[in-house]
Amino acid sequence: MLVSTILLWIAIATSIVVSLPALWLCGLALWPAGVQKRTLAASRGLGRPLLIGLIPLAVTILLVSKLGKGGAFAAVALGFLLLWGFASADGLSTLIGRKVWPNLRETQPWKQTMRGGFLLMGAALLPILGWIFILPLLAVLGWGISIRSLFLKPDVAQAPGGSE
């Protein structure tokens, strides 16, 4: 392996580790009610979101197989689907942060999202298992959590403090 190839993979891993928690913090800052709904959906268990997330995964696989030679359109469509999946995992990172650091809920709730996101990214950095299993699973769970949060009742999602 060339040094340039190793540096390329280090740069890719670093950009993922930094960009995803930043994306989740941006989502929390811009759409706190949406993050609260996704956190509530994630707190109700991850089995259903995983199964629901398999539907967009099948669409993504179908899209890649049919539009593989579609050039820019295929790349934009795939990028949009991946962005949706990873951005919707903000509820999962917030849930993890709330469970590990419950004392920050009243004073600095954004730190729960940030720290939970760094925990998720630390798990995704695990060689082979994290790259091939955890990172794609994060996108699939994000899709499922996002779709499941659409069906939550508004009065339940707006409850102060949510459910843990």
PyMOL commands that set and color helices and strands:
alter all, ss='L'
color gray80, all
select helices_A, chain A and resi 3-30+32-43+47-66+72-87+90-100+102-104+109-124+129-150+154-157
alter helices_A, ss='H'
color red, helices_A
deselect
rebuild
show_as cartoon
